[in-house]
Amino acid sequence: MVSKEEFKREVWKFAEDINAKPEQIRLRDMKLKKGSCSRKKIITFDKSLLNMDPSLRREAIIHELLHLRYRHHGKLFKAVLKTYLNEEVP
């Protein structure tokens, strides 16, 4: 388990690595998803990510951060996501 502060530091680090610029990062209970990205560049993550395996947490973080650059799950989004998930991002 990671703390909320550690999780947010992790998100900001990934944001810097992939050149994404969220306005705010939030954690809350979410019933249906692991994360969301608003048009105001606010990224919200489900608190359950704090207890997840680091690789699953990384996937959710990168997925939401990429929505700052690509709004929809089109071919380009999927290709870029695949590229980042196959890389060794610290």
C-alpha positions in Angstrom: 0.0 0.0 0.0 1.1 3.5 -0.8 0.0 6.7 1.0 -2.1 9.3 -0.7 1.0 11.6 -0.8 3.2 8.9 -2.3 0.6 8.2 -4.9 0.3 11.8 -5.9 4.1 12.2 -6.1 4.1 9.1 -8.4 1.4 10.7 -10.6 3.3 14.0 -10.9 6.5 12.1 -11.8 4.7 10.2 -14.6 3.1 13.5 -15.7 6.5 15.0 -16.0 7.9 12.0 -17.8 5.2 12.0 -20.5 4.8 15.7 -20.7 1.2 15.8 -19.4 0.1 18.8 -17.4 -2.8 18.1 -15.0 -4.3 21.1 -13.1 -5.1 18.9 -10.1 -4.9 15.3 -9.0 -7.7 13.9 -6.7 -8.4 10.7 -5.0 -11.9 9.5 -4.0 -14.1 6.4 -4.0 -15.2 5.5 -7.5 -17.6 2.7 -8.1 -17.2 2.0 -11.8 -13.8 3.2 -12.9 -10.2 3.5 -11.7 -9.8 7.0 -13.0 -11.3 9.9 -14.9 -10.0 13.1 -16.6 -12.1 16.2 -16.8 -12.0 18.9 -19.5 -10.6 21.2 -16.8 -7.5 18.9 -16.7 -8.5 17.5 -13.2 -7.6 13.8 -12.9 -9.4 11.8 -10.3 -8.3 8.3 -9.3 -10.1 5.7 -7.3 -8.7 5.2 -3.8 -8.4 1.4 -4.4 -5.3 2.1 -6.5 -3.4 2.8 -3.3 -3.7 -0.9 -2.6 -3.0 -2.2 -6.0 0.1 -3.7 -7.5 2.5 -1.0 -8.8 2.1 -2.2 -12.4 -1.7 -1.9 -12.3 -1.4 1.5 -10.6 1.1 2.6 -13.3 -1.3 1.5 -16.1 -4.2 3.5 -14.6 -2.0 6.6 -14.0 -0.6 6.7 -17.6 -4.0 6.0 -19.1 -5.6 9.0 -17.4 -2.6 11.3 -18.0 -2.7 10.5 -21.7 -6.3 11.7 -21.8 -4.9 15.2 -21.3 -3.4 14.9 -24.7 -5.9 12.5 -26.4 -9.5 12.9 -25.3 -10.9 9.7 -26.7 -9.8 6.0 -26.9 -9.0 6.2 -30.6 -6.2 4.4 -32.5 -3.7 7.1 -31.7 -4.5 7.0 -28.0 -4.2 3.2 -27.9 -0.9 3.3 -29.8 0.7 5.9 -27.5 -0.6 4.1 -24.4 0.8 0.8 -25.6 4.1 2.5 -26.3 4.3 3.9 -22.7 3.1 0.7 -21.1 5.8 -1.3 -22.9 8.6 1.1 -21.8 10.3 1.1 -18.5 9.0 4.3 -17.1 10.3 5.0 -13.6 
